[in-house]
Amino acid sequence: MSSKSKVNQIIEGNCVEVMKDFESDFIDLTVTSPPYDDLRNYKGFVFPFQQIAQELCRITKPGGVVVWIVNDATIQGSETGTSFTQALYFKEIGFNLHDTMIFRKRNPIPQIYRKRYNNEFEFMFVFSKGVVKTHNPIMVDCVHAGLELNGTTYKNFSKNIQTREKLAKPVKDKKIKGNIWEYVVGKKQEDQEAKGHPAPFPCELARDHINSWTNKGDIVFDPMCGSGTTCRVAAESNRKYIGIDISHEYVEIAKKRIKNNEMQLRMILEEEKAAYKKNRLKKTRVKSKA
Ligand SMILES: C[S@@+](CC[C@H](N)C(=O)[O-])C[C@H]1O[C@@H](n2cnc3c(N)ncnc32)[C@H](O)[C@@H]1O
């Protein structure tokens, strides 16, 4: 099977094996969350991390991005640090560690152990194959919009320079969003569709990354797609998608989810078309009466 024939498919299998059939420099963006240590019990669990990372490096286009969403287990009082080990391995094999972002949960699972603060975030490591080719930044309001400040501290991270200057006068209305992103987990209707999988991430999180790092028509990939969140959002955002999961049960959930969503989108489009036609007809009648 050629790489192209895998586009817009959810494939059942071990991602390492399936990815071997992909051509090199093929994928624009990967958004995935691998199994975290032994935190959850997935069906048919096999996780050869280093091979997966190497294949991702090979199949990602130059300038393409991999978003790797992870957390660590705590074993005998100590966090494993697996997420850091994995991030450093991605660097070792040639990726840039473009950004270490935080996925903050607004409704974290309450913790029983009392001698630590409640865990409420996961890492979103953003790796790039060379310089990032697409960035459509999410913009947010500036707190000091419109103010004439005497001086502001600016950081240029790529040159490691920090200066205090009067650059923005007055301060602009919008700025690029920070790298801590907050979401409510599992409550929205679109996230409820993933019931049956133990650890889906929010559609909104996938949407924000897909819009940030790709353009329409690009290929979005999730090698461990679970309930298919990344692929579902990619499809609705006019991107192509490929998803893989080792579990037959999760593959079925993902396929059903994407199909239902496509049907819903088609229905909405039909309704919009019908409403537009009705409106035009009304206007023509009013005109001809006049
Ligand atoms: C954290 S879950 C992904 C959840 C997904 N992001 C979602 O929103 O539903 C990790 C998934 O990796 C799958 N998995 C584990 N090892 C795999 C492998 N070698 N190849 C493909 N999938 C694998 C598991 O079946 C599980 O569904």
The ligand as a MOL file (V3000), in Angstrom:
LIG
                    3D

  0  0  0     0  0            999 V3000
M  V30 BEGIN CTAB
M  V30 COUNTS 27 29 0 0 0
M  V30 BEGIN ATOM
M  V30 1 C -3.2030 7.9870 25.7340 0
M  V30 2 S -4.0080 6.9210 24.6230 0 CHG=1
M  V30 3 C -4.4030 8.0090 23.2750 0
M  V30 4 C -5.7100 8.7120 23.4520 0
M  V30 5 C -6.0790 9.6120 22.2700 0
M  V30 6 N -5.2170 10.7760 22.2160 0
M  V30 7 C -7.5400 10.0550 22.3490 0
M  V30 8 O -7.8120 11.2780 22.3850 0
M  V30 9 O -8.4140 9.1900 22.4060 0 CHG=-1
M  V30 10 C -2.7370 5.9010 23.9820 0
M  V30 11 C -3.1810 4.8970 22.9270 0
M  V30 12 O -2.0130 4.2350 22.4130 0
M  V30 13 C -2.4090 2.9460 21.9340 0
M  V30 14 N -1.1710 2.1710 21.7130 0
M  V30 15 C -0.2950 1.6860 22.6350 0
M  V30 16 N 0.7460 1.1140 22.0350 0
M  V30 17 C 0.5520 1.2540 20.6940 0
M  V30 18 C 1.3050 0.8920 19.5240 0
M  V30 19 N 2.4670 0.2820 19.6190 0
M  V30 20 N 0.8020 1.2000 18.2990 0
M  V30 21 C -0.3890 1.8350 18.1740 0
M  V30 22 N -1.1420 2.2070 19.2420 0
M  V30 23 C -0.6760 1.9350 20.4820 0
M  V30 24 C -3.3480 2.4610 23.0430 0
M  V30 25 O -4.2150 1.4560 22.5700 0
M  V30 26 C -4.0830 3.7810 23.4280 0
M  V30 27 O -5.3400 3.8770 22.7670 0
M  V30 END ATOM
M  V30 BEGIN BOND
M  V30 1 1 1 2
M  V30 2 1 2 3
M  V30 3 1 2 10
M  V30 4 1 3 4
M  V30 5 1 4 5
M  V30 6 1 5 6
M  V30 7 1 5 7
M  V30 8 2 7 8
M  V30 9 1 7 9
M  V30 10 1 10 11
M  V30 11 1 11 12
M  V30 12 1 11 26
M  V30 13 1 12 13
M  V30 14 1 13 14
M  V30 15 1 13 24
M  V30 16 1 14 15
M  V30 17 1 14 23
M  V30 18 2 15 16
M  V30 19 1 16 17
M  V30 20 1 17 18
M  V30 21 2 17 23
M  V30 22 1 18 19
M  V30 23 2 18 20
M  V30 24 1 20 21
M  V30 25 2 21 22
M  V30 26 1 22 23
M  V30 27 1 24 25
M  V30 28 1 24 26
M  V30 29 1 26 27
M  V30 END BOND
M  V30 END CTAB
M  END
